[in-house]
Amino acid sequence: MTDSTKPADPSAWHPDTIAVRAATQRSQFGEHSEALFLTSSFTYENAAQAAARFKGEEAGPVYSRFTNPTVAMFEQRLAAMERMEAGVATATGMSAILACAMALCAQGDHIVSSRSLFGSTYNLFAQLMARFGVSTTFVGQNDLDAWRAAVTPRTKFLYVETPSNPLLEVADVAALAEIARSVGAELIVDNCFCTPALQRPAEFGASIVLHSATKFLEGQGRVLAGAILARKQLIEEKFIPYMRTAGPALSAFNAWLLLKSMETLSARMEKQSRNAQLLAERLAAHPGVKVVNYPGLPTHPQHQLAMRMQNGSGGALLSFEVTGGRDHAWRVIDAVKVCSITGNLGDTRTTITHPATTTHARLTQEARDAAGICEGLVRLSVGLEYVEDLWADVSQAL
Ligand SMILES: *Cc1c(COP(=O)(O)O)cnc(C)c1O
């Protein structure tokens, strides 16, 4: 394989250019589109070379559980887009979050996490990790005093999604990074909702950026994937050994789909966010809607902060509370004809979800109440359709 990138330094490029051009490795055939290496293992010239590769004394692929060239192109490209030094790809977003907990914590260690979380992430910290002696303190996303009070010398990382799912709360990443630094902990930001096309948490001090690449990065609802981006030393010392030992590897085929999808990421995010902004404005003026949660609206409590961190965009996700509780929310969802009723988000197709009974149904009523996920809440992940068709659909449903 030869490195196709011109002598130009990709770290100087804008993320839009990186998304299309960075980290392409060409084989001896000079293919223009990235090659798909569907192979579990790799061969060697002789036994000594095999030994050197296994020991890590010679660079080069060994086994696709931790060194596949197609997966490596995805890891390097996403890391460059996030302004991080290195990355590892995982089979799903959840396996990336589990990898952080397993690679960074041991029995007796501690996590501080926002209470506003993707449902499975909440369960991973509150139940699964607790069984192994890793405790988590949950705090309000924007209660900085609570974050400060919660950290201890055993805190290994602070964890936040911004904007959060499904209430679109925006976190002050720079302030959280300072609190993390004060106890030598990492700050992990789940950047799933914005993607590096809109927001790069490393620029505000996050030391680890995490993705469910299942969502906007792939963008067409075809694969499950995840990724962890961080400084090179952390990736090499903690995450590659974890991937080699525990094995939640991303398949080369899925990495290849992601490489193709990421080329259009910025164009998709731009139009999907523009569609979301218009729908949010019209929903906010609708009599059947109590509240609209969307960072692009001036009424959003962290609107200014969101505009600073998200490159002036509100993103493609919004949620709104109807006036009549669960029955009303379900009636709206049942009446849509264009939007898909599904739990996924980040697709080119607009999706509509009732968080309290689907994505966040496994939470206890208490945890849902604490997180503010009420029965009248409906989440929209806005797609690439013509926006007037979307508004006609949502407004007739209301
Ligand atoms: C979907 C999602 C995850 C989990 O990702 P999977 O790829 O489904 O495992 C984590 N965080 C957020 C914010 C998500 O939306």
The ligand as an SDF file (V2000), in Angstrom:
LIG
                    3D

 15 15  0  0  0  0  0  0  0  0999 V2000
  -27.6190    5.6020   19.1260 C   0  0  0  0  0  0  0  0  0  0  0  0
  -26.8220    6.2830   20.1330 C   0  0  0  0  0  0  0  0  0  0  0  0
  -25.8380    5.5930   20.8490 C   0  0  0  0  0  0  0  0  0  0  0  0
  -25.6190    4.0970   20.6960 C   0  0  0  0  0  0  0  0  0  0  0  0
  -25.1400    3.7510   19.4250 O   0  0  0  0  0  0  0  0  0  0  0  0
  -25.4010    2.3360   18.7040 P   0  0  0  0  0  0  0  0  0  0  0  0
  -24.5920    2.4670   17.4500 O   0  0  0  0  0  0  0  0  0  0  0  0
  -26.8710    2.2130   18.4610 O   0  0  0  0  0  0  0  0  0  0  0  0
  -24.8900    1.2750   19.6040 O   0  0  0  0  0  0  0  0  0  0  0  0
  -25.0740    6.3160   21.7470 C   0  0  0  0  0  0  0  0  0  0  0  0
  -25.2660    7.6340   21.9360 N   0  0  0  0  0  0  0  0  0  0  0  0
  -26.2080    8.3240   21.2680 C   0  0  0  0  0  0  0  0  0  0  0  0
  -26.3660    9.7760   21.5200 C   0  0  0  0  0  0  0  0  0  0  0  0
  -27.0120    7.6790   20.3470 C   0  0  0  0  0  0  0  0  0  0  0  0
  -27.9620    8.3590   19.6990 O   0  0  0  0  0  0  0  0  0  0  0  0
  1  2  1  0
  2  3  1  0
  2 14  2  0
  3  4  1  0
  3 10  2  0
  4  5  1  0
  5  6  1  0
  6  7  2  0
  6  8  1  0
  6  9  1  0
 10 11  1  0
 11 12  2  0
 12 13  1  0
 12 14  1  0
 14 15  1  0
M  END
$$$$
